[in-house]
Amino acid sequence: MPRDKTPVQVTVKKRAPRKAATAAIKSITNFSSFVGPEKRAALIAQAAYFRAEKRGFAPGHETADWLAAEHEVDARLLRAESPPRV
């Protein structure tokens, strides 16, 4: 006769947010002081256009292009805003 196993309750500890992630979030909110929202949107639109052009303007990827361009522009702005590492 097999033994009945009692269910084991697993507890998962949540990790504290990393300091680097916290600093990145704070600097993202400072984009407006570095680049205005109109300029940021123009940079994103330009990057999305170049992504679509590289793909041959195949339809159905507009949202993916925009989101990838948004990520790319935000990363570039973060790198430009952060002080150089020594």
N, C-alpha and C positions, 0 to 999 in steps of 0.2 A: 504494500500500500504506500503510495507516494506521500511525502510529508507536505502539509499545507504551508506555503510560504506566506509570511506576513508581508504586506506591502511596506516598502521602505520609503520613508519620506525624505526627499532630497531638498536640502536648503541651498540656495544659490546666493552667494554674497555679491552685492553690487559693488563695483569698484568706483572709487572716487574719480571724477573727471581729471584727465591729465592737464598739467599746467599749460602745455603747448596748445592743447585744444581750446582751453579757456582763453588764452591770449589770441588765438586765431579768431574766435567768435567775437572778442572785443574789437579786433581790428576790422572785421567785416562790417561792424556797425559804424566804423569811422570812414567808410568809403565816401560818404556824402561830403566829408570835409576835404577829401583828397581829390575825388572826381565827382562831378555833379551827376544826378540820375540820368539826365539827357545824354551826357557824354558816355556814361557807362552803357546805356541802351544802344547808342550808336556803335560802340566798340563790339558789343555782343552781336548786333545785326551784321556788322562787317565780317566778324569771325564765322558766323553761321553761313553767310553767303559763300565765303571761301571754302567751307566744308562741303556745301552743296555743289559748288563748282568742281571740286576735286572728285566728287562722286558722279559727275556728269548730270546733275540736276534731276536724278531719278526721283519720281514722286513717292511720297509715303514716309519720308524720313525727316520732315520739317521739324517736328517736336524734338526728336533726338538730336538734330543738328543744333537747335537753339539751346537745349540744355547742356550739351557738350561745350558749346561756345561760351555759355554763361559760366561754366566751371573754369574754362580756360582763362577767360578774362579776369575773373575773380582771383585766380591763382597768380596771374601776372601782376595784378594790382597789389596783392598781398606781398609779393616778393619785392616790388618797387617801393612799398611803404616801409618794410622792415629794415632795420639797420644792418649793415654788412657784418657777417660773422668773421671773427678773427681766429 
